């Protein structure tokens, strides 16, 4: 098993130091495993994808522009505007 060094805010360290019963390494390992499983699933889903980063960026702009347009329509048609 590999070792890692974490830098955490002093407030978190202060809280955790009051609870020596907490297995910090288990919490970090479980959290990283959860994240790694999501990444593995994402990789599996996208393995055969032909979508390029450039296409994703274009799609992102189109979606955001449409959401912005809809939000403005709702805002302007609202009785609270």
N, C-alpha and C positions, 0 to 999 in steps of 0.2 A: 504494500500500500504506500502511496506517495504522501509526502507531507506538504502542507501548504501553510503560508503565513497570512493571517487576515489582519487588516487594519479596521478597527471598528470605532465608532464614536465613543468618547469617554462616558457618556450617559448610559450607553448600553453596557459597557464594561462594569460600571458602578452597580447597575441593576443585577447583572449576572453574578458578580462577585458576592452578592448577598445570598446567593442560592447555589451552594457547592454541590447540591444533589443533582443539579442539571448536568447531563452528559452532553457538553457542547459539541464534541466531535461527532456524536450520533446525530444531533440536530443538523449540523452542517452537511454531513454525509447524506442524510435522508433528503434534505433540501436539494442538494446537488443531483442526487439520483432522480428525484422528481423532474427536475429541469432537463437532465440528460435524456430521460425517457421521452419527454415532449420533443426534444431535438431529434431523437432517433425516429420518432413517428413522422415528424416533418420531413426528414430526409427520405424516409420510405415513400411517403405520399408524393414528394416532388422528384423522385429519382428519374422518372420517365418524362418529366415535364419539358416541353420545348419553349417555355416562356423565358425570355431573356430579361436581364435586369432593366434594360432600356424599355422593353414592353411593359414591365411592371411599373416603372416610373411614369410612363405615358398614361397607363390605366389609373394610377394613383391620382394624377392631375385631373383626369376626366371625372373621377368619382368625387373628389373634393370640390371641384367647380360645381357639379350638380348639387351636392349637399349644401354648398354655400348659397346657390340660387334658391333652392327650396326653403332654406332657413329664412332668407330675406323675404320670400313671398309670404311665409307664415307670419313673420314679424310685421310686415306691412299690412297684412289683412287682419291682424289681431285687433280685438277691441281694446287691448291694453296698449297699443302702439301710440 
